Amino acid sequence: MNKKVLKVSFDFDFTLIGISAPTRDYRLCWFLNKELSLNLVKTEDIILTNKTNEEIYFSKYHQYFEESEQDYFLLTNKGTEGFLVPEHKEIDFFLLIHNLNYQTERDTLLSKINKISITQTAFFIDANKLKSKENLLL
């Protein structure tokens, strides 16, 4: 009997910014909304299960711009019982942006995030190099 294997590959075509900010998620969200002229709104949490089938909850904020078809997501990395992306435990939050096409736009965004008083650092992350990149599929 012939065996067929289905290989599934996902498109990780988004900009990912890791943010280190020792604060609550709603507070960082407020600063990002103010400094970046966004209107991120709390949505349903991301729910993952760990090896012992316990649910882990991660906060998620979202805004969609129809005219540019850009999606902004603010995600917490530290959940109730673990990390969304365990290989980056030093990161508190991820800003995930779909359709942020121009390098100048990306650099300006990163610069503005780094200027926020409560952020320690913010930097770009290549999602394709992450082991747990599937956790970022929304």
C-alpha positions in Angstrom: 0.0 0.0 0.0 1.4 3.4 -0.9 1.6 6.0 1.8 0.9 9.6 1.0 2.1 12.4 3.2 0.5 15.8 3.3 2.9 18.6 4.1 1.3 21.9 5.2 3.2 25.1 5.0 1.9 28.4 6.4 2.7 31.9 5.2 4.5 33.8 7.9 4.4 37.0 5.8 4.0 39.6 8.5 6.2 42.0 10.5 6.9 40.9 14.0 8.3 43.2 16.7 9.3 42.0 20.1 8.7 44.5 22.9 10.3 44.3 26.4 8.1 46.4 28.7 7.6 45.4 32.3 4.0 46.6 32.5 0.4 45.3 32.2 -0.9 44.6 28.7 -3.6 47.2 28.8 -1.1 49.9 29.9 1.2 49.2 26.9 -1.8 49.1 24.7 -2.8 52.6 25.9 0.7 53.9 25.2 0.8 52.3 21.7 -2.6 53.7 20.9 -1.5 57.2 21.9 2.0 57.2 20.4 1.2 55.4 17.1 -2.3 56.8 16.6 -3.8 53.3 16.8 -7.1 52.1 18.3 -6.1 48.6 19.5 -9.1 46.9 21.2 -9.0 43.9 23.5 -10.4 40.8 21.8 -10.8 37.1 22.8 -7.7 35.6 24.3 -5.5 33.2 22.5 -5.9 29.8 24.1 -3.2 27.1 23.7 -2.8 23.8 25.5 0.5 22.6 27.0 1.8 19.0 27.2 -0.5 18.2 30.1 -3.6 19.5 28.3 -3.8 22.6 30.5 -5.1 25.7 28.8 -2.8 28.7 28.6 -4.3 32.2 27.9 -2.6 35.0 26.2 -4.1 38.5 25.9 -4.7 39.8 22.3 -5.5 43.3 21.1 -6.5 44.1 17.5 -7.1 46.8 15.0 -7.8 46.6 11.2 -7.3 49.4 8.7 -9.6 48.9 5.7 -7.9 51.4 3.4 -4.5 49.9 3.7 -5.7 46.4 4.7 -3.3 46.3 7.6 -3.9 44.2 10.7 -2.3 45.1 14.0 -2.1 42.6 16.8 -0.6 43.1 20.2 0.0 39.8 21.9 1.3 39.0 25.4 4.2 36.5 25.4 3.7 35.5 29.1 0.5 33.6 29.6 -1.2 32.1 32.6 1.1 29.0 32.6 3.8 29.5 30.0 5.0 31.5 27.0 3.5 32.1 23.6 7.0 31.9 22.0 9.2 30.1 24.6 12.4 30.7 22.8 12.0 34.5 23.5 11.2 34.5 27.3 12.9 37.9 27.6 10.1 39.5 25.4 7.0 40.6 27.2 4.8 41.5 24.1 4.7 41.0 20.3 3.3 43.5 17.9 2.4 41.5 14.8 1.5 43.5 11.7 0.1 42.2 8.3 0.7 44.2 5.2 3.3 46.7 6.6 5.1 46.8 3.2 7.7 49.5 3.2 11.0 49.4 5.1 10.8 53.1 6.0 7.4 52.5 7.5 8.7 49.6 9.6 11.7 51.6 10.8 9.6 54.6 11.8 7.2 52.3 13.7 10.1 50.7 15.6 11.6 54.0 16.4 8.4 55.3 17.8 7.9 52.2 20.0 11.5 52.5 21.3 10.7 56.1 22.3 7.8 55.1 24.6 8.8 55.7 28.2 7.7 52.3 29.5 9.5 50.2 26.8 12.9 48.9 27.5 13.6 47.8 24.0 11.8 46.8 20.8 13.3 44.9 17.8 12.3 43.0 14.7 12.1 39.2 14.8 12.2 36.9 11.8 9.1 34.7 12.4 10.4 32.1 10.0 13.3 31.3 12.3 11.1 30.7 15.4 10.5 27.1 16.5 7.0 27.9 17.9 6.0 30.2 15.0 2.7 28.3 14.6 1.5 30.0 17.8 1.6 33.3 16.0 -1.0 32.2 13.3 -4.1 34.2 14.1 
